[in-house]
Amino acid sequence: MAKSKLPLKRDDNPAFRVPLNPTQLQELGQLAVTWGQIDTMMLNAIAQLSKIDGGTAYVLLDSTTSGVRLNLFKRLIPRIGGEAIRNLAEEFCERMNSLVAKRNHIMHGLWRWRIDHKRNEGTPACYFFKEGENDIFATDLADLVKRANGESVAIHRVLSAIMSTAPITDGDERPAHVFSDGFYIPREPLPKLL
């Protein structure tokens, strides 16, 4: 295949200006990172409930969307021992249904200025073709981050119960660090974290 003769300038800037301020960008990043936690723990819960190893679950589910994982997890809830944990898992799934849609909207949509012509002002908002004109505004990000954080904690509690382990915290309910060699709280001093 012939290469284009048009020069492509590598730059720090995308094609369009990003209308989000630094706090909103941080919230969007926090949502993306927290979502990775949720997806990973859903995958692990599916593996445990399906009685397959994590590597096999990863091969089977790596290219699936959060919605597909959520639906699969939902179908496996009857396998969870203990009514309280089953209820927590069901509640997690109910709350996640709307959160998945909003996450998809803001991660796959176009962030742009929503113009109010009557007031002659613009507000950062995300347009997603599947949702029509139902924009999600940048001011909604903080609430979405809190909701995602809560769901990360919920699926962690469910996964911990499925695996018969205690939820991982630093002892005072703060989230623990996750390291490349495992989910644990090191007893020795932490490595230098950059």
C-alpha positions in Angstrom: 0.0 0.0 0.0 1.4 3.4 -0.9 1.9 5.9 1.9 0.2 9.3 1.8 2.5 12.1 0.8 0.7 14.5 3.0 2.8 15.4 6.1 1.3 14.5 9.4 2.4 16.9 12.1 2.8 15.3 15.5 1.6 17.8 18.0 0.3 18.2 21.6 -3.0 19.4 20.2 -5.9 17.5 18.7 -7.9 18.6 15.6 -10.4 20.5 17.8 -10.0 22.4 21.0 -11.1 20.5 24.1 -13.7 22.6 25.9 -13.1 21.1 29.3 -11.2 22.9 32.0 -8.4 21.2 34.0 -10.8 20.1 36.8 -13.2 18.6 34.3 -10.4 16.8 32.4 -9.2 15.4 35.8 -12.8 14.1 36.5 -13.0 12.5 33.0 -9.6 10.9 33.6 -10.7 9.7 37.1 -13.8 8.2 35.5 -11.7 6.3 32.9 -9.4 4.9 35.6 -12.2 3.9 37.9 -14.0 2.3 35.0 -10.9 0.1 34.4 -11.2 -1.1 38.0 -14.9 -1.9 37.5 -14.3 -3.8 34.3 -11.4 -5.8 35.7 -13.4 -6.8 38.9 -16.4 -7.7 36.8 -14.2 -10.0 34.7 -12.7 -11.6 37.8 -16.2 -12.1 39.3 -17.3 -13.7 36.0 -14.3 -16.0 36.1 -14.9 -17.0 39.7 -18.6 -17.7 39.2 -18.0 -19.6 35.9 -15.2 -21.6 37.6 -12.6 -20.7 35.0 -9.2 -19.2 35.6 -8.6 -15.5 35.1 -6.4 -16.0 32.0 -9.1 -17.9 30.2 -11.7 -15.3 31.2 -9.4 -12.6 29.9 -9.0 -14.4 26.5 -12.8 -14.9 26.3 -13.9 -11.4 27.5 -11.1 -9.0 26.6 -12.8 -7.6 23.6 -16.3 -7.4 25.2 -17.9 -4.1 26.2 -18.8 -3.2 29.8 -22.5 -3.8 28.9 -21.8 -7.4 27.7 -19.8 -8.1 30.9 -22.5 -6.6 33.0 -25.2 -8.8 31.4 -23.0 -11.9 31.8 -22.4 -11.1 35.4 -26.1 -10.5 35.9 -26.9 -14.0 34.6 -24.3 -15.5 37.0 -25.7 -13.8 40.2 -27.8 -16.9 41.2 -24.5 -18.7 41.7 -23.4 -16.3 44.4 -23.7 -17.8 47.9 -25.4 -15.7 50.5 -28.6 -13.6 50.0 -27.0 -10.3 51.2 -24.2 -10.5 48.6 -26.6 -11.6 45.8 -28.7 -8.5 46.7 -25.6 -6.3 46.6 -24.7 -7.8 43.2 -28.3 -7.2 41.8 -28.3 -3.6 43.1 -24.9 -3.1 41.5 -26.2 -4.3 38.2 -29.3 -2.1 38.4 -27.3 1.0 39.1 -24.7 0.1 36.4 -27.2 -0.1 33.6 -27.7 3.7 33.5 -24.0 4.4 34.3 -22.8 2.2 31.4 -24.9 4.3 29.0 -23.6 7.6 30.4 -20.0 6.3 30.4 -20.3 5.3 26.8 -21.8 8.6 25.9 -19.0 10.7 27.4 -16.2 8.4 26.3 -17.4 7.8 22.7 -19.2 11.1 22.1 -17.9 14.5 20.9 -17.1 17.1 23.5 -18.0 20.5 22.2 -19.5 23.8 23.1 -23.3 23.6 23.5 -24.5 27.1 22.5 -27.5 28.8 24.1 -28.3 31.4 21.5 -30.8 33.2 23.7 -28.2 33.8 26.4 -25.3 34.0 23.9 -23.2 31.6 25.9 -21.6 28.2 25.5 -21.3 25.3 27.9 -19.0 22.3 27.5 -21.2 19.3 26.7 -20.8 15.9 25.1 -22.9 15.0 22.1 -23.4 11.3 21.3 -25.3 10.3 18.1 -27.1 7.4 19.8 -28.6 9.8 22.4 -29.8 12.5 20.0 -29.7 16.0 21.6 -29.6 14.7 25.1 -26.1 16.1 25.9 -24.2 15.3 29.0 -22.7 18.5 30.4 -19.2 18.8 31.9 -20.9 19.9 35.1 -22.3 16.3 35.4 -18.8 14.7 35.5 -18.2 15.1 39.3 -21.5 13.2 40.0 -20.6 10.5 37.5 -17.2 10.0 39.1 -18.8 9.6 42.5 -21.2 7.1 41.1 -18.4 5.1 39.4 -16.4 5.2 42.6 -19.3 3.8 44.5 -19.8 1.0 42.0 -16.1 0.2 42.1 -16.5 -0.3 45.9 -19.7 -2.3 45.4 -18.2 -4.8 42.9 -15.1 -5.0 45.0 -17.2 -6.1 48.0 -19.1 -8.6 45.8 -15.8 -10.0 44.4 -14.3 -10.3 47.8 -17.3 -12.2 49.1 -17.2 -14.6 46.1 -13.5 -15.2 46.6 -14.0 -15.4 50.4 -11.5 -12.7 51.1 -11.8 -9.5 53.0 -12.1 -6.3 51.0 -8.7 -4.7 50.5 -8.2 -1.4 52.3 -5.4 0.4 54.1 -7.2 -0.3 57.4 -9.1 2.9 57.6 -11.4 2.3 54.6 -9.1 4.2 52.2 -8.5 2.3 48.9 -5.4 0.2 48.8 -2.7 0.5 46.1 -2.7 -2.1 43.4 0.7 -3.2 42.2 1.8 -5.1 39.2 2.6 -8.2 41.3 -0.8 -8.3 43.0 -3.5 -6.7 45.0 -2.1 -6.2 48.5 -1.1 -3.8 51.1 2.7 -4.1 51.5 3.9 -4.3 55.1 7.3 -2.9 54.2 7.7 0.7 53.0 6.1 1.5 49.7 8.3 1.6 46.6 8.9 5.1 45.3 5.7 6.0 43.5 6.3 8.5 40.7 
